[in-house]
Amino acid sequence: MKDYELTVLIHPDLETDLETPLGKVRTIVTNAGGEIVKEDNWGKKKLAYRIKGEAFAVYVYMDVKLPAEALLKISNTLNITDEVLRYLLVTVDEKGRKALEEAKASASATDAGSGE
């Protein structure tokens, strides 16, 4: 299984009961043989342009592990899910993620050293 990042834009009217559409997305991922490693709700944000007549959406980010054959199944299902305005499913850039972690570690070490 390979690591992927899934960002889902959920219809803003569902913000009050976000667990129902998120449960649907989680079910889609797990039924395709995937596993959700991390989930982060970024909240309701204004869109750069209207999507399906909506100016806002609730952003939810997930780190997922998926088998190769699950990608098409998940994409096709999310395309026809009414609660999902848009989604982005991309492969994790391991080099970029490692560089970011190293930069954070060196910045925190620098901050700790300058506090004395």
C-alpha positions in Angstrom: 0.0 0.0 0.0 1.1 3.5 -0.8 0.7 6.8 1.0 -1.7 9.4 -0.4 -3.2 12.7 0.7 -6.9 13.2 0.3 -8.5 16.6 0.7 -12.2 16.8 0.5 -14.4 19.9 0.1 -17.7 19.2 1.8 -21.0 21.2 1.2 -21.1 24.1 3.6 -24.7 23.4 4.7 -23.5 20.1 6.2 -21.2 21.9 8.6 -23.5 21.4 11.6 -23.6 17.6 11.2 -20.2 17.0 9.6 -19.9 13.4 11.0 -22.5 12.1 8.4 -20.7 13.1 5.2 -17.3 12.3 6.8 -18.6 8.9 7.7 -19.5 8.4 4.1 -16.0 9.4 2.9 -14.4 7.2 5.5 -16.6 4.2 4.3 -15.6 4.9 0.7 -11.9 4.7 1.6 -12.1 1.6 3.8 -14.4 -0.3 1.4 -11.8 0.2 -1.3 -9.2 -1.5 0.9 -7.7 1.7 2.2 -6.8 2.9 5.7 -7.1 6.4 7.1 -3.9 7.3 9.0 -4.6 10.9 10.0 -7.6 13.2 9.6 -7.6 17.0 10.0 -10.7 19.3 9.8 -9.5 22.7 8.5 -13.0 24.2 8.9 -15.2 26.3 6.6 -13.3 28.5 4.2 -14.2 30.8 1.3 -13.5 29.3 -2.1 -11.5 31.1 -4.8 -14.4 30.6 -7.2 -17.9 29.2 -6.9 -18.3 25.4 -7.1 -21.8 24.1 -7.8 -23.1 27.6 -6.8 -21.4 27.5 -3.4 -18.9 30.2 -2.3 -17.8 28.3 0.9 -16.8 24.7 1.7 -15.7 22.7 4.7 -12.1 21.4 4.1 -11.1 18.0 5.5 -7.6 16.7 5.0 -6.7 13.0 5.4 -3.5 11.0 5.2 -4.5 7.6 3.7 -2.8 4.3 2.7 -4.3 2.8 -0.4 -3.7 -0.1 -2.7 -3.1 0.9 -6.4 -6.5 -0.5 -7.6 -8.4 1.6 -5.0 -7.7 4.9 -6.6 -10.1 4.7 -9.5 -12.8 3.2 -7.3 -12.5 6.1 -4.8 -12.4 8.7 -7.5 -15.5 7.4 -9.2 -17.4 7.2 -6.0 -16.4 10.7 -4.7 -17.4 12.2 -8.1 -21.0 11.1 -7.6 -21.3 11.8 -3.9 -23.6 14.8 -3.4 -22.0 15.9 -0.1 -18.6 16.3 -1.7 -18.1 19.5 -3.8 -14.5 18.6 -4.9 -11.7 16.4 -3.8 -8.0 16.0 -4.4 -6.2 12.7 -4.1 -2.5 12.8 -4.6 0.6 10.7 -3.9 2.7 11.8 -0.9 6.0 13.5 -1.9 8.3 11.7 0.5 11.3 13.9 -0.2 9.3 17.0 0.3 7.8 15.7 3.5 11.2 14.7 4.9 12.7 18.1 4.0 9.8 19.9 5.7 10.3 17.8 8.9 14.0 18.5 8.9 13.4 22.3 8.4 10.9 22.3 11.4 13.4 20.4 13.5 16.3 22.7 12.8 14.1 25.8 13.3 13.0 24.5 16.7 16.6 23.7 17.6 17.6 27.2 16.6 14.7 28.7 18.6 15.6 26.7 21.7 19.3 27.7 21.5 18.5 31.4 21.1 16.2 31.4 24.2 19.2 31.2 26.6 
